[in-house]
């Protein structure tokens, strides 16, 4: 009898302990507020470009899914600028874009916030025909230049002209989509084009010695960012943390498995290995929020004001358009912004 009572006492205690553990775990899970068991859908507007390498790797290696995200990479945009506009029009939750479209949208008083840089790069070039008589940047005076307006390529052209004692008003800008740059140049519709990869390498491969290409970066990186509206960001802070964790895992994978990562990017973009090897040295695929990003945006804003591309007269405080908490929670060493 005593042994039966002892067993019953032990069983009751075990049940009580199990209930206590389950209650504590459930309470802890709720207090985290991340509802990590719930799969959340997320749409990101993107240009088909190797600049999205971390997104492609996270997709291929299931880092999104393992962090509770069902991500759709919505392509069909021809620039980061149009992807950002698509996001602002409700076509996606997030967009990937350079910093220049952010500056433009801030001047346009749009609700836009950057919460992470996923690549730093130098891939914008000016290209002219070798038989055009153009030898230097100064020879562009009075020429027609094809450039995708509202994109960062417009800024890099303008800054290069400034550095050579010229103004963007001394050339005629012809709004030319990046994919149409080669045709515009080959047919003589413009004297030169400003475009970015992969179109730069495509023109060089097809036209060879018929063209001359010059980088427009002058050592200044461009920044490929993830942007959303402030309202979306405010209501999805845990979603952003999940996304940052997935991309941090993708960054680590890229660092440890470079050949496999290159194969993933090539398969996703349909770019061959030779092209990816050419451009590899122009990119830094890493998560960051740097003070240099703020400096670049301020530089671009001053250029827009100077050239009458906005009615605003003051450089905005771009700190108001940066959200650090998501990346700071996952990779604090990558946040180097001074407030």
C-alpha positions in Angstrom: 0.0 0.0 0.0 2.8 2.4 1.0 4.6 1.6 -2.4 1.4 2.4 -4.3 1.0 5.7 -2.5 4.6 6.5 -3.2 4.2 5.9 -6.9 1.0 8.0 -7.0 2.8 10.8 -5.2 5.7 10.7 -7.7 3.4 10.7 -10.7 1.4 13.7 -9.3 4.7 15.6 -8.7 5.9 14.7 -12.3 2.6 16.0 -13.8 2.8 19.2 -11.8 6.5 19.7 -12.8 5.6 19.2 -16.5 2.7 21.7 -16.3 5.0 24.2 -14.7 7.7 23.8 -17.4 5.1 24.1 -20.2 3.7 27.2 -18.5 7.1 28.9 -18.2 8.1 28.0 -21.8 4.8 29.3 -23.1 5.1 32.5 -21.1 8.7 33.0 -22.3 7.6 32.4 -25.9 4.8 34.9 -25.7 7.0 37.4 -23.9 9.5 37.3 -26.9 6.7 38.6 -29.1 8.2 37.1 -32.2 5.7 34.3 -32.8 8.5 32.3 -34.3 6.3 29.3 -35.1 4.2 31.4 -37.5 5.3 31.5 -41.1 5.0 35.0 -42.4 4.7 36.0 -46.1 7.0 38.7 -47.5 7.3 40.2 -50.9 10.5 42.0 -52.0 10.7 44.0 -55.2 14.0 43.4 -56.9 15.9 43.9 -60.1 17.4 40.7 -61.5 21.0 41.5 -60.5 23.9 39.9 -58.6 23.6 42.8 -56.1 20.9 40.7 -54.5 23.3 37.9 -53.8 22.5 37.6 -50.1 18.8 37.4 -51.0 19.4 34.7 -53.6 21.5 32.6 -51.2 19.0 32.9 -48.4 16.3 31.7 -50.8 18.4 28.8 -52.1 19.6 27.6 -48.7 16.2 27.9 -47.0 17.4 30.5 -44.6 14.2 32.5 -45.1 12.0 29.4 -44.3 14.1 28.5 -41.2 13.5 31.9 -39.8 9.7 31.8 -40.4 9.6 33.7 -43.6 8.0 32.8 -46.9 9.7 35.3 -49.2 8.7 36.1 -52.8 11.4 38.0 -54.8 9.2 39.9 -57.2 11.2 40.7 -60.3 10.3 42.6 -63.5 11.8 45.9 -62.4 14.5 47.5 -64.5 16.2 49.5 -61.8 16.3 50.0 -58.0 14.4 53.3 -58.6 11.5 51.5 -60.2 11.5 48.8 -57.6 11.4 51.4 -54.8 8.4 53.1 -56.6 6.7 49.7 -56.9 7.1 49.2 -53.1 5.7 52.7 -52.4 2.8 51.8 -54.7 2.0 48.7 -52.6 3.4 46.2 -55.0 5.7 44.7 -52.4 6.5 45.1 -48.7 10.2 45.8 -49.3 12.4 46.8 -52.2 16.2 46.7 -52.9 17.6 49.9 -54.3 20.6 52.1 -54.3 20.7 55.1 -52.0 20.0 57.7 -54.7 16.4 56.7 -55.1 16.0 57.0 -51.4 17.3 60.6 -51.6 14.8 61.3 -54.4 11.9 59.9 -52.6 12.8 61.8 -49.4 12.7 65.0 -51.5 9.4 63.9 -52.9 8.2 63.6 -49.3 7.5 59.9 -49.6 7.4 57.6 -46.6 10.6 55.5 -47.1 13.1 54.0 -44.7 16.3 52.0 -45.2 17.0 49.3 -42.7 20.0 47.5 -44.1 22.7 47.6 -46.8 23.2 44.2 -48.5 26.0 45.2 -50.9 28.5 48.0 -51.6 29.6 48.3 -55.2 31.2 50.1 -58.1 29.5 49.0 -61.3 28.6 52.2 -63.1 30.5 53.2 -66.3 30.3 55.7 -69.1 30.9 54.2 -72.5 31.5 56.0 -75.9 32.4 54.8 -79.3 36.1 54.8 -80.0 35.6 56.6 -83.4 33.4 59.3 -81.8 36.3 61.7 -81.3 35.8 61.7 -77.5 39.0 61.2 -75.7 38.3 62.6 -72.2 35.3 63.6 -70.1 35.7 67.2 -71.1 35.1 66.1 -74.7 31.5 65.3 -73.7 30.6 69.0 -73.8 27.6 69.4 -76.0 27.1 65.7 -76.5 24.0 63.5 -76.1 24.4 61.0 -73.3 22.0 58.1 -72.7 21.3 57.6 -69.0 18.5 56.1 -67.0 17.1 59.2 -65.3 16.2 59.2 -61.6 18.7 56.4 -60.9 22.1 56.7 -59.3 23.8 56.6 -62.7 22.5 60.1 -63.3 24.2 61.3 -60.1 27.5 59.6 -61.0 27.5 61.3 -64.4 26.8 64.7 -62.9 29.4 64.3 -60.2 32.0 63.2 -62.8 31.3 66.3 -64.9 31.6 68.5 -61.8 35.0 67.0 -61.0 36.1 67.9 -64.5 35.0 71.5 -64.3 31.7 70.9 -66.2 28.0 71.0 -65.5 25.3 68.5 -66.3 23.7 71.4 -68.2 26.5 71.2 -70.7 25.3 67.9 -72.0 22.0 66.6 -73.4 20.5 63.8 -71.3 18.5 61.2 -73.2 16.5 59.0 -70.9 17.7 55.5 -71.8 16.9 52.2 -70.0 19.9 50.2 -69.1 18.9 47.3 -71.3 18.7 49.6 -74.3 22.1 51.3 -73.8 23.9 49.1 -76.3 21.3 49.7 -79.1 21.3 53.5 -78.5 25.1 53.6 -78.7 25.4 51.3 -81.7 22.8 53.2 -83.7 24.3 56.5 -83.0 21.2 57.8 -81.1 23.5 59.1 -78.4 27.2 59.9 -78.3 27.8 58.0 -75.0 25.9 56.0 -72.5 26.0 55.7 -68.7 25.0 52.3 -67.5 25.7 49.6 -65.0 26.4 45.9 -64.9 25.6 43.5 -66.5 25.1 45.8 -69.5 28.6 47.2 -69.2 30.2 43.8 -69.7 27.6 42.9 -72.4 28.5 46.0 -74.4 32.3 45.4 -73.9 31.9 41.8 -75.1 29.8 42.6 -78.2 31.4 45.8 -79.3 34.9 45.1 -78.2 37.5 47.7 -79.3 34.7 49.8 -80.9 34.0 51.3 -77.5 35.9 52.9 -74.6 34.6 52.5 -71.0 35.4 54.6 -67.9 34.3 54.0 -64.4 32.3 56.9 -62.8 32.7 56.0 -59.2 36.1 57.7 -58.4 36.5 55.5 -55.4 33.0 56.2 -54.0 30.9 53.1 -53.3 27.2 52.9 -54.0 25.0 51.1 -51.5 22.4 48.5 -52.3 19.7 48.8 -49.6 16.6 47.2 -48.3 13.8 49.8 -48.0 10.3 49.9 -46.8 7.7 52.4 -45.6 8.0 53.7 -42.1 4.5 52.4 -41.4 5.4 48.9 -42.5 8.6 49.0 -40.6 6.9 50.1 -37.4 4.4 47.2 -37.6 6.9 44.5 -38.6 10.0 45.0 -36.4 10.2 41.3 -35.6 9.8 40.5 -39.3 12.8 42.7 -40.1 14.8 40.9 -37.4 14.0 37.5 -38.9 15.0 38.8 -42.4 18.3 40.2 -41.0 19.0 36.9 -39.4 18.4 35.0 -42.6 20.6 37.4 -44.5 23.3 37.2 -41.9 23.3 33.4 -42.4 23.5 33.9 -46.1 26.5 36.2 -45.6 28.2 33.6 -43.5 27.5 31.0 -46.1 28.9 33.2 -48.9 32.1 33.7 -46.9 32.6 30.0 -46.1 31.4 28.5 -49.5 32.4 31.0 -52.2 32.2 28.6 -55.1 28.9 27.2 -54.1 27.6 30.8 -53.5 28.7 31.9 -56.9 26.9 28.9 -58.5 23.7 29.9 -56.7 24.0 33.5 -57.9 24.8 32.3 -61.4 21.8 29.9 -61.5 19.4 32.5 -60.1 20.5 35.4 -62.4 21.5 33.2 -65.4 24.9 35.0 -65.6 27.8 32.8 -66.5 30.9 32.2 -64.3 33.1 34.4 -66.5 30.9 37.4 -65.9 30.6 36.7 -62.2 34.3 36.5 -61.9 34.8 39.8 -63.7 32.4 41.7 -61.4 33.3 39.9 -58.2 36.1 42.5 -57.3 33.6 45.4 -57.6 31.3 44.1 -54.9 31.2 43.7 -51.2 28.4 41.4 -50.1 27.8 42.1 -46.5 25.1 43.4 -44.1 25.8 47.0 -42.9 24.5 50.4 -41.9 27.5 52.7 -42.3 28.0 56.4 -41.6 29.4 56.5 -45.2 25.9 55.7 -46.4 24.7 58.9 -44.8 27.6 60.9 -46.2 26.8 59.6 -49.7 23.2 60.5 -49.4 24.0 64.0 -48.2 26.4 64.4 -51.2 23.7 63.3 -53.6 21.2 65.6 -52.0 23.5 68.6 -52.3 24.1 67.7 -56.0 20.3 67.6 -56.6 19.8 70.9 -55.0 22.6 72.5 -56.9 21.3 71.3 -60.2 17.7 72.2 -59.6 16.4 68.6 -59.5 14.3 69.4 -56.4 12.5 72.4 -55.1 14.0 71.8 -51.7 16.8 74.1 -50.5 18.1 72.2 -47.5 19.7 68.8 -47.2 17.4 66.5 -45.2 18.5 64.8 -42.0 18.8 61.3 -43.4 19.2 59.9 -39.9 15.4 60.2 -39.9 15.2 57.7 -42.8 17.4 55.0 -41.3 16.2 52.2 -39.0 19.0 50.4 -37.2 17.2 48.3 -34.6 16.6 45.2 -36.8 20.2 44.8 -37.9 21.5 45.9 -34.5 19.6 43.1 -32.8 21.2 40.5 -35.1 24.6 41.9 -36.1 25.5 44.9 -33.9 29.0 45.2 -35.2 27.7 45.9 -38.7 26.0 49.1 -37.5 28.3 52.1 -37.6 26.1 55.1 -37.7 26.7 58.0 -35.4 23.6 59.7 -33.9 
